[in-house]
């Protein structure tokens, strides 16, 4: 599949928004699970909190990557090099 959105440098605002949303949700779920574990001490809540912490780290790296892509200066296209024919002066050639 050749989708433009999957290539680096394209649709960075959209990808940043998706990963920032996932980061916010992971942080919210992680905080909830950590707080629930502190009050109930159930093992699955601790595991959930650890897994959300790992997801937060991954999503933070994605967000940082997309911010860096947006801040990277756009490279200007190289000027087209056309073949230039030599100019011959008629007076000199004769």
C-alpha positions, -999 to 999 in steps of 0.1 A, spaced: 0 0 0 14 34 -10 -4 60 12 9 95 14 1 97 51 25 68 59 56 86 45 78 107 68 72 144 64 36 141 52 5 149 73 27 155 104 0 177 120 -25 148 118 0 122 131 10 145 159 -27 150 169 -33 112 169 -3 104 190 -9 134 214 -44 121 219 -31 86 226 -6 101 250 -33 120 269 -55 89 271 -26 67 283 -17 93 309 -53 95 322 -57 57 323 -23 53 340 -32 78 367 -65 62 373 -50 27 375 -22 39 398 -47 56 421 -70 26 421 -40 3 430 -31 26 459 -65 23 473 -74 -13 466 -40 -30 461 -52 -54 434 -24 -69 413 -40 -63 379 -43 -25 387 -5 -24 393 1 -42 361 -22 -19 342 -4 12 357 30 -2 346 18 -10 311 3 25 307 36 39 319 53 21 291 27 33 266 32 68 278 70 65 271 63 52 236 38 78 227 59 106 241 87 95 217 62 96 188 50 130 197 86 143 200 94 129 166 64 145 149 72 179 166 108 176 154 95 169 118 73 200 120 102 222 132 127 208 106 132 234 78 117 223 45 144 215 21 142 236 -10 141 216 -43 173 216 -61 174 239 -91 168 221 -124 201 218 -143 194 221 -180 219 212 -206 234 245 -219 246 246 -254 279 264 -259 276 298 -275 298 302 -305 305 337 -318 302 337 -356 330 361 -360 355 340 -341 345 308 -357 350 321 -392 
